[in-house]
């Protein structure tokens, strides 16, 4: 999930610390969404529609 996203940021020329900051922000939004909704974490909700339908 995060690995392909990280590779895309590296290809876009982002610095290491910019990628770390973006990853922290992304993870905090995921955690907040889980806590605010009260639902269990579902990693398929984070994938784009094409990839979500391809996963078993």
LUMTI-897978 format. One record per residue: residue in three letters; x negated, y, z negated of N, C-alpha, C, O in turn. Coordinates in Angstrom, 2 decimals. Last residue first. Example, Ala and Ser with C-alpha at 12.3 -4.5 7.8 and 13.67 -1.06 7.14 Angstrom:
% residues 2
+-----+---------+---------+---------+---------+----------+---------+---------+---------+---------+---------+---------+---------+
!  aa !  n.east ! n.north !    n.up ! ca.east ! ca.north !   ca.up !  c.east ! c.north !    c.up !  o.east ! o.north !    o.up !
+-----+---------+---------+---------+---------+----------+---------+---------+---------+---------+---------+---------+---------+
! SER !  -12.85 !   -2.25 !   -7.08 !  -13.67 !    -1.06 !   -7.14 !  -12.90 !    0.03 !   -7.87 !  -13.41 !    1.14 !   -8.04 !
! ALA !  -13.19 !   -5.69 !   -7.80 !  -12.30 !    -4.50 !   -7.80 !  -13.20 !   -3.30 !   -7.80 !  -14.24 !   -3.32 !   -8.46 !
+-----+---------+---------+---------+---------+----------+---------+---------+---------+---------+---------+---------+---------+
% end
This chain:
% residues 56
+-----+---------+---------+---------+---------+----------+---------+---------+---------+---------+---------+---------+---------+
!  aa !  n.east ! n.north !    n.up ! ca.east ! ca.north !   ca.up !  c.east ! c.north !    c.up !  o.east ! o.north !    o.up !
+-----+---------+---------+---------+---------+----------+---------+---------+---------+---------+---------+---------+---------+
! UNK !    7.49 !  -10.61 !    3.68 !    8.35 !   -11.73 !    3.27 !    9.05 !  -11.50 !    1.95 !    9.80 !  -12.37 !    1.50 !
! UNK !    7.65 !   -7.63 !    5.69 !    7.10 !    -8.36 !    4.55 !    8.06 !   -9.47 !    4.13 !    9.28 !   -9.32 !    4.20 !
! UNK !    9.00 !   -6.27 !    7.66 !    8.07 !    -7.31 !    8.09 !    7.51 !   -8.13 !    6.93 !    6.97 !   -9.22 !    7.15 !
! UNK !   10.46 !   -4.27 !    6.52 !   11.22 !    -5.37 !    7.11 !   10.30 !   -6.53 !    7.52 !   10.77 !   -7.65 !    7.69 !
! UNK !    8.40 !   -2.57 !    5.72 !    9.25 !    -3.17 !    4.70 !   10.03 !   -4.36 !    5.27 !   10.24 !   -5.35 !    4.57 !
! UNK !    7.31 !   -1.60 !    8.08 !    6.54 !    -2.55 !    7.28 !    7.40 !   -3.25 !    6.25 !    7.15 !   -4.41 !    5.92 !
! UNK !    9.41 !    0.08 !    8.99 !    8.86 !    -0.97 !    9.87 !    8.13 !   -2.04 !    9.06 !    8.30 !   -3.23 !    9.31 !
! UNK !    9.85 !    1.90 !    6.80 !   10.86 !     0.92 !    7.21 !   10.33 !   -0.21 !    8.09 !   10.77 !   -1.35 !    7.94 !
! UNK !    6.92 !    2.10 !    4.66 !    7.75 !     2.61 !    5.75 !    8.72 !    1.54 !    6.23 !    8.42 !    0.35 !    6.06 !
! UNK !    7.12 !    1.27 !    1.14 !    6.62 !     1.02 !    2.50 !    7.51 !    1.70 !    3.53 !    8.71 !    1.88 !    3.30 !
! UNK !    8.34 !    1.55 !   -1.25 !    7.30 !     2.52 !   -0.92 !    6.80 !    2.39 !    0.50 !    6.13 !    3.28 !    1.02 !
! UNK !   10.01 !   -0.56 !   -1.61 !   10.64 !     0.75 !   -1.44 !    9.63 !    1.82 !   -1.03 !   10.01 !    2.87 !   -0.52 !
! UNK !    8.37 !   -2.67 !   -2.19 !    8.89 !    -2.57 !   -0.82 !    9.58 !   -1.24 !   -0.57 !    9.71 !   -0.82 !    0.59 !
! UNK !    7.82 !   -2.56 !   -4.94 !    6.83 !    -2.02 !   -3.99 !    7.35 !   -1.92 !   -2.56 !    6.81 !   -1.13 !   -1.79 !
! UNK !    9.76 !   -1.64 !   -7.45 !    9.91 !    -2.45 !   -6.24 !    8.96 !   -1.89 !   -5.19 !    9.24 !   -0.85 !   -4.60 !
! UNK !   10.23 !   -1.60 !  -10.91 !    9.37 !    -1.20 !   -9.80 !    9.54 !   -2.17 !   -8.64 !    9.48 !   -3.39 !   -8.83 !
! UNK !   13.61 !   -1.39 !  -12.10 !   12.30 !    -2.01 !  -12.06 !   11.54 !   -1.54 !  -10.82 !   12.14 !   -1.13 !   -9.83 !
! UNK !   15.20 !    1.71 !  -13.12 !   15.13 !     0.48 !  -12.33 !   13.72 !   -0.10 !  -12.40 !   12.76 !    0.61 !  -12.73 !
! UNK !   15.32 !    4.16 !  -14.28 !   15.58 !     3.01 !  -15.14 !   15.54 !    1.68 !  -14.40 !   15.83 !    0.64 !  -14.99 !
! UNK !   14.78 !    6.58 !  -13.11 !   15.90 !     5.79 !  -12.58 !   16.27 !    4.62 !  -13.49 !   17.41 !    4.15 !  -13.47 !
! UNK !   12.59 !    7.54 !  -14.54 !   13.81 !     8.35 !  -14.46 !   15.01 !    7.53 !  -14.00 !   16.13 !    7.77 !  -14.45 !
! UNK !   10.66 !    5.51 !  -14.19 !   11.14 !     5.85 !  -15.52 !   12.46 !    6.63 !  -15.48 !   13.35 !    6.38 !  -16.29 !
! UNK !   10.33 !    5.54 !  -11.39 !   10.73 !     4.30 !  -12.08 !   11.32 !    4.64 !  -13.45 !   12.36 !    4.10 !  -13.82 !
! UNK !    9.51 !    8.19 !  -10.97 !   10.72 !     7.67 !  -10.32 !   11.24 !    6.42 !  -10.99 !   12.45 !    6.24 !  -11.15 !
! UNK !    7.12 !    8.26 !  -12.43 !    8.25 !     9.09 !  -12.84 !    9.55 !    8.58 !  -12.24 !   10.57 !    8.53 !  -12.92 !
! UNK !    5.58 !    6.48 !  -10.88 !    5.89 !     6.17 !  -12.28 !    7.09 !    6.98 !  -12.76 !    7.97 !    6.45 !  -13.42 !
! UNK !    5.47 !    7.93 !   -8.46 !    6.04 !     6.58 !   -8.49 !    6.46 !    6.23 !   -9.91 !    7.57 !    5.75 !  -10.14 !
! UNK !    4.18 !   10.26 !   -9.25 !    5.53 !    10.35 !   -8.69 !    6.22 !    9.00 !   -8.72 !    7.42 !    8.92 !   -8.98 !
! UNK !    1.71 !    9.16 !  -10.02 !    2.55 !     9.83 !  -11.03 !    3.98 !    9.94 !  -10.53 !    4.92 !    9.74 !  -11.30 !
! UNK !    0.76 !    8.28 !   -7.55 !    1.07 !     7.30 !   -8.60 !    1.95 !    7.91 !   -9.69 !    2.84 !    7.24 !  -10.21 !
! UNK !    0.40 !   10.75 !   -6.22 !    1.30 !     9.74 !   -5.67 !    1.72 !    8.74 !   -6.74 !    2.90 !    8.39 !   -6.85 !
! UNK !   -1.54 !   11.96 !   -7.85 !   -0.24 !    12.60 !   -7.65 !    0.79 !   11.59 !   -7.15 !    1.92 !   11.57 !   -7.63 !
! UNK !   -3.67 !   10.18 !   -7.51 !   -3.10 !    10.40 !   -8.84 !   -1.70 !   10.99 !   -8.73 !   -0.78 !   10.58 !   -9.43 !
! UNK !   -4.11 !   10.53 !   -4.76 !   -3.70 !     9.22 !   -5.28 !   -3.08 !    9.35 !   -6.67 !   -2.07 !    8.71 !   -6.96 !
! UNK !   -4.95 !   13.17 !   -4.66 !   -3.72 !    12.80 !   -3.97 !   -3.19 !   11.45 !   -4.47 !   -1.98 !   11.26 !   -4.58 !
! UNK !   -7.34 !   12.93 !   -6.13 !   -6.26 !    13.80 !   -6.60 !   -4.93 !   13.45 !   -5.96 !   -3.90 !   13.43 !   -6.63 !
! UNK !   -8.78 !   11.22 !   -4.41 !   -8.49 !    10.81 !   -5.79 !   -7.32 !   11.63 !   -6.35 !   -6.41 !   11.08 !   -6.98 !
! UNK !   -8.94 !   12.86 !   -2.16 !   -8.23 !    11.58 !   -2.07 !   -7.86 !   11.08 !   -3.46 !   -6.76 !   10.58 !   -3.66 !
! UNK !  -10.51 !   14.88 !   -3.16 !   -9.18 !    15.21 !   -2.66 !   -8.33 !   13.95 !   -2.56 !   -7.13 !   13.98 !   -2.86 !
! UNK !  -12.86 !   13.49 !   -3.69 !  -12.08 !    14.02 !   -4.81 !  -10.68 !   14.43 !   -4.38 !   -9.74 !   14.34 !   -5.18 !
! UNK !  -13.72 !   12.87 !   -1.07 !  -13.44 !    11.81 !   -2.04 !  -12.55 !   12.32 !   -3.18 !  -11.60 !   11.65 !   -3.57 !
! UNK !  -12.04 !   14.89 !    1.44 !  -13.16 !    14.54 !    0.57 !  -12.72 !   13.48 !   -0.43 !  -11.53 !   13.23 !   -0.62 !
! UNK !  -10.63 !   14.09 !    4.63 !  -10.47 !    14.52 !    3.24 !  -11.68 !   14.08 !    2.42 !  -12.28 !   13.04 !    2.68 !
! UNK !  -10.52 !   13.35 !    7.31 !  -11.63 !    14.19 !    6.85 !  -11.50 !   14.68 !    5.43 !  -12.20 !   15.62 !    5.05 !
! UNK !   -8.78 !   11.55 !    8.24 !   -8.39 !    12.94 !    8.42 !   -9.44 !   13.91 !    7.89 !   -9.30 !   15.12 !    8.00 !
! UNK !   -9.90 !    9.21 !    7.38 !   -9.98 !     9.51 !    8.82 !   -9.61 !   10.96 !    9.11 !  -10.07 !   11.54 !   10.09 !
! UNK !   -9.11 !    9.40 !    4.71 !  -10.54 !     9.45 !    5.05 !  -10.71 !    9.82 !    6.52 !  -11.56 !   10.64 !    6.87 !
! UNK !   -6.35 !    9.07 !    5.02 !   -6.87 !    10.33 !    4.50 !   -8.35 !   10.50 !    4.81 !   -8.81 !   11.60 !    5.13 !
! UNK !   -6.27 !    6.44 !    5.98 !   -5.73 !     7.51 !    6.82 !   -6.25 !    8.87 !    6.35 !   -6.56 !    9.72 !    7.18 !
! UNK !   -7.28 !    5.10 !    3.77 !   -8.04 !     5.08 !    5.02 !   -7.56 !    6.18 !    5.97 !   -8.37 !    6.78 !    6.68 !
! UNK !   -5.14 !    5.51 !    1.98 !   -6.47 !     6.08 !    1.71 !   -7.31 !    6.15 !    2.98 !   -7.97 !    7.16 !    3.24 !
! UNK !   -3.18 !    3.98 !    3.23 !   -2.94 !     5.40 !    3.05 !   -4.27 !    6.13 !    2.81 !   -4.51 !    7.21 !    3.35 !
! UNK !   -4.27 !    1.47 !    2.96 !   -4.09 !     2.01 !    4.31 !   -3.86 !    3.52 !    4.26 !   -4.30 !    4.25 !    5.14 !
! UNK !   -4.24 !    1.34 !    0.08 !   -5.48 !     1.21 !    0.85 !   -5.33 !    1.80 !    2.25 !   -6.19 !    2.57 !    2.68 !
! UNK !   -1.70 !    1.40 !   -1.01 !   -2.52 !     2.61 !   -1.10 !   -3.77 !    2.54 !   -0.23 !   -4.30 !    3.58 !    0.16 !
! UNK !   -0.83 !   -1.18 !    0.00 !    0.00 !     0.00 !    0.00 !   -0.88 !    1.25 !    0.00 !   -0.80 !    2.06 !    0.92 !
+-----+---------+---------+---------+---------+----------+---------+---------+---------+---------+---------+---------+---------+
% end
